[in-house]
Amino acid sequence: MSARLLIVGPPGAGKGTQAAVLADALGIPAISTGDIFRANIKEGTELGQKVQAIVSSGGYVPDSLTNAIVQDRLHQADAVNGFLLDGYPRTADQVAELDRILAETGSELGAVVQLVADPDEVVKRLLKRAAEQGRADDTEEVIRHRQDVYHEQTEPVIAAYKDRGIVVEVDGLGEVDEVSERVRAALAEHGVRFPTS
């Protein structure tokens, strides 16, 4: 069975970490728009320079740019039998676009993992990460702004998927293994089958 999943959660809720663990457990690629953008920034590509300017001010990359990147990535061979999206869709328009992209291959999203986490805990976690990784742009103000933008923009996305009955809510705080177990249990209950090792 192919798994087409989405993972959402506020910045700093451990989404990237859980995405990697989950994708590995299911044998599907974790597709993070953030990783694609960061790779471009690092390589100094034209896309990277555009993205850098937007991200530095705490904003989000425009839909048109993100949609094109995601469509291209989902049509690559390793994503044909399933994928885990992280960081997309972020807006109601992107939900419609993802539906359209998946409809081209006669597929649809199977489940949405929503990591929930206390905002103050997340801010603490991100400030610690910023210090460890030398991310000068991750000030408390920028982090709280991103949290606000996330909630404002993502509420309609989560609501759209809740209407379809495919949202699986999981507490995102705790040790990585604990959270991974919660995610697996919630998805298994939702009918997602994990390959037996």
HELIX and SHEET records of a PDB file:
HELIX    1   1 LYS A   15  LEU A   26  1                                  12    
HELIX    2   2 THR A   33  GLU A   43  1                                  11    
HELIX    3   3 GLU A   46  SER A   56  1                                  11    
HELIX    4   4 ASP A   63  LEU A   74  1                                  12    
HELIX    5   5 ALA A   77  ALA A   79  5                                   3    
HELIX    6   6 ALA A   92  ALA A  103  1                                  12    
HELIX    7   7 PRO A  119  GLN A  133  1                                  15    
HELIX    8   8 GLU A  140  ASP A  163  1                                  24    
HELIX    9   9 VAL A  176  GLU A  189  1                                  14    
SHEET    1   A 5 ALA A  30  SER A  32  0                                        
SHEET    2   A 5 GLY A  82  ASP A  86  1                                        
SHEET    3   A 5 ALA A   3  VAL A   8  1                                        
SHEET    4   A 5 ALA A 111  VAL A 116  1                                        
SHEET    5   A 5 VAL A 167  ASP A 171  1                                        
END                                                                             
